[in-house]
Amino acid sequence: MMNFRKTHRQIAPILFIPLLLSALTGISYRIGLTWFGLPGKFGGFMMYFHEGRFLGKPLVPVYVLLVGLGLLGMIVSGFTLIKPRKQSKSVKLNERRFHQIIAPIALLPLAVSAVTGVGYRLGKAWFGLSSDQVGFLLRIHQGSYLGPALRPIYVLLVGLSLIVLLVTGLQMTGIFRKRRPQKTENN
């Protein structure tokens, strides 16, 4: 049987930067254009990073596919780690507990975002579908079905939940903990 905890911990560092970049640029794109009225040139610059255009046009769908599948892999492996816990009188709110609280809440919106983002990009790039044919995927990806007032809030919440999960997950790895000096024979 597959060790999902180990898989989750091994995939996470590889995906940290692409997922953080995707979350930050997705939020910046939507909030920048909607709330701050930034020009389309700014939006294009954000999409340059959001979709991995910096890799060249032929690799954009590959990048989107790999990042999307990676996020889905993190969701599936993380979902298997969700276990109902008995409530004790005092539960310490640390990065692990915060991660455990946010993950089930963000699970569905993040999965929908990954599937629709990948479907939109691959539909256009590999299957030759027009924007009209796959536009519904982009509308779902961006939360457009919620209306113009709630769409940026949806994108902000989905993006921030991904950032919180990335940061708390990184903290759980222990790379920022102070190392205790090792004891030597003289100590």
Summary of the structure (lengths in Angstrom):
residues: 187
radius of gyration: 19.2
end to end distance: 43.9
largest distance: 73.4
contacts: 486
relative contact order: 0.14
helix: 73%
strand: 0%
